[in-house]
């Protein structure tokens, strides 16, 4: 149906190289998830399973914070789902760049994480799927490894909050954001998105402000001023 | 400590696995493999800055459903300056974590 060309291989390798720094940072994030999850009553196997099969940082932290705070399973899964809501918007954006039958497209869509999606974005509304796959690979390996280390070595690592590890997540996203500010319109969309999210934080459940911030992209409906 | 037992936590994990996979599959299945109109593509191109900016401000300023600043806000701000000047992500993260931990240790 499709063949892996040399060009695809080159772009995949370029993606892997782009993904390594994000993988290193992801390792630390996933490790803090592992430590916190063990404290909240997860078994080590449960932490590793979550890292390997959920593989969505903000959703994992959202579900964990609800569970650790005494919430129900339904509340925790809902929070994770809302946090993942942005992948709906991101998946729609990615869709035209993924070839093949629906099941194959769904499979390719599983490789989407924030950083790979942003780095594979060519900036014209299309995506390089080989860069996407390549960027995700080192991050997946590092995510599972970090979760495993956190799950097994929590006593040695200590309290992630006291260590300042809560600064990792926003810095991770900030690096991606700076890479996206290619023109005046992108800056405007970022400012509106940030403003929407901040206004919505006190009135909407966690995750929803981020999903609704995608509405800032609607300024793209207007034609580019020439 | 969570009030959920191991069985309930498995249910939670299974729920997260299924919903995450479905959400990631939805866009590519419903809209995939064909070209979409130009205005749609222009909107798509702006989704990354909008979503990422929202992630940055919520991860920096939101504590659940409240706004707040803490030691990590200072760490992230310094990291932002380093990133803006083209320094590597790993360096920026190390500095952000170190500053945050230092402020917590002395505050």
Interface residues (C-beta under 8 A of the other chain):
Chain A: X21 X22 X24 X25 X28 X39 X40 X41 X42 X43 X46 X49 X50 X53 X54 X55 X56 X58 X59 X60 X63 X65 X67 X68 X70 X73 X76 X77 X80 X81 X84 X85 X86 X87 X88 X89 X90 X91 X92 X93 X94 X95 X96 X98 X99 X100 X102 X105 X106 X108 X109 X110 X112 X114 X117 X118 X121 X123 X124 X125 X126 X162 X163 X164 X165 X166 X167 X168 X169 X170 X171 X172 X173 X174 X175 X176 X177 X178 X180 X181 X185 X186 X187 X189 X190 X191 X192 X193 X194 X196 X197 X198 X201 X202 X203 X204 X205 X206 X209 X210 X213 X214 X215 X216 X217 X218 X219 X220 X221 X223 X224
Chain B: X1 X2 X3 X4 X5 X6 X8 X9 X10 X11 X12 X13 X15 X16 X17 X19 X20 X21 X23 X24 X25 X26 X27 X28 X29 X30 X31 X32 X33 X34 X35 X36 X39 X40 X41 X42 X43 X44 X45 X46 X47 X48 X49 X50 X51 X52 X53 X54 X55 X56 X57 X58 X59 X60 X61 X62 X64 X65 X66 X67 X70 X71 X72 X75 X76 X79 X80 X83 X84 X88 X89 X90 X92 X93 X96 X97 X98 X99 X100 X101 X102 X104
